[in-house]
Amino acid sequence: MRGHLLPSQLRDTSFIVDPPNPNNHDGLRDLAARHRGAFGFPAPYGHEPLGIQRVSFNMDIVGGAVGSLCEAYREATRVDQAGHWVNLLFDHETAAIKVESIYTHRAMSITLKQPGPLFVRLPPWVPAGSVTVGGTAQAYRVTRGYLFLPQPPLRQAISISFALPDQELILVPHDPKIRVRLRGDAVTAMDNFGADLTFFESIG
């Protein structure tokens, strides 16, 4: 989501210029305004792939893309009979819970507004035993990829800390190969070959 689905939505349309339209065809009118919010998947690094003259942004997939984002938003945190579940490490707040992400703060902070056990999904690259939990004297355990606290405090911030490893990978198959630099699961830089309208900083 961070790396592709979110940046693939066209929000800045300032580069779009309407073509000549002497006959006032509706399909050629107000293109910038009408395409704002459309989704396109032209290249991993940006809106203008090298070597492609015509870039397509598609209104017919807006419903599917927005539906996917709605599902992710709904599942970012949820509460059920088993307790509170933190599934996506985003900043998020509901009537039941407040989450401050480890990607936007020095540590993850979780404050429960309703009582119940707490399950926090840990990415697979977090080494077992490397997590530090503060704000509670309870010992945690990790089960099925989730950090579990059976009786977390109510209306008191719980901090959860772990390292966000820096790593570099290559997107394949792709020619030329595209290097991607990550911090945890967040893209921090990517090869863009000097293209315009890029999503991330260039690796250089």
C-alpha positions, -999 to 999 in steps of 0.1 A, spaced: 0 0 0 27 25 9 48 16 -20 23 14 -49 -14 16 -43 -14 49 -24 9 69 -47 -8 56 -78 -37 79 -73 -35 110 -94 -39 140 -71 -16 167 -86 -29 174 -121 -10 206 -127 11 189 -155 -20 180 -176 -27 203 -206 -60 200 -225 -54 192 -262 -68 213 -290 -106 209 -291 -121 231 -318 -153 209 -320 -158 209 -282 -157 171 -278 -167 162 -243 -139 136 -240 -113 163 -246 -127 189 -222 -114 197 -187 -91 167 -186 -71 178 -156 -101 185 -134 -119 154 -145 -90 130 -140 -81 142 -105 -86 111 -83 -81 86 -110 -57 57 -105 -29 47 -128 0 22 -125 24 35 -150 57 27 -133 69 18 -97 89 50 -95 64 76 -109 36 88 -131 58 92 -163 76 59 -173 107 63 -195 100 55 -231 62 57 -229 46 87 -245 10 82 -235 3 75 -198 -31 62 -188 -51 71 -157 -82 50 -154 -115 61 -140 -130 26 -143 -108 12 -116 -114 40 -90 -142 19 -74 -120 -11 -70 -90 8 -57 -111 29 -33 -128 -3 -21 -94 -19 -14 -84 12 6 -117 11 25 -111 -25 34 -75 -17 46 -89 12 66 -115 -10 82 -89 -36 91 -62 -13 102 -76 -19 137 -106 -38 148 -122 -50 180 -141 -82 184 -148 -108 212 -112 -118 213 -100 -82 219 -83 -54 200 -64 -61 168 -38 -38 153 -32 -52 118 -16 -22 100 10 -1 115 -5 32 105 -16 62 126 -52 54 133 -79 63 158 -114 49 165 -138 49 194 -120 19 208 -83 26 202 -57 52 192 -25 41 174 5 62 167 27 45 141 63 36 145 69 51 111 58 86 122 69 85 158 100 73 177 80 43 189 46 28 183 21 41 209 -13 24 215 -40 37 239 -70 16 245 -103 34 251 -122 1 258 -110 -28 278 -98 -60 262 -68 -81 253 -44 -65 227 -30 -82 196 -4 -62 175 8 -76 142 46 -78 140 62 -78 105 81 -110 97 114 -91 97 111 -83 134 134 -107 152 119 -127 181 127 -112 214 138 -78 200 106 -59 209 105 -35 238 72 -28 255 67 1 279 37 16 298 28 -18 314 45 -43 337 29 -72 319 50 -96 300 41 -100 264 42 -131 242 43 -135 205 17 -158 190 10 -164 153 28 -132 143 11 -110 169 24 -95 200 -2 -103 227 -10 -85 260 -38 -102 279 -47 -73 302 -34 -40 288 -41 -8 308 -70 14 298 -65 50 287 -28 47 292 -3 47 263 16 15 257 48 19 238 61 -8 214 96 -4 200 115 -24 175 141 -16 148 131 -7 113 158 -23 92 173 -6 62 174 -29 32 177 -27 -6 160 -49 -31 157 -51 -69 124 -52 -87 124 -81 -112 115 -88 -139 122 -53 -151 146 -38 -176 164 -17 -165 164 -32 -130 149 -9 -104 166 -6 -70 144 1 -40 155 12 -6 133 4 23 131 13 60 110 -14 74 81 -18 50 83 19 38 100 29 6 125 57 12 141 59 -22 139 43 -56 157 44 -89 138 68 -112 163 73 -141 157 111 -141 120 108 -148 95 135 -138 66 131 -114 82 105 -93 68 91 -61 101 87 -40 135 102 -36 161 89 -61 187 64 -49 212 83 -70 
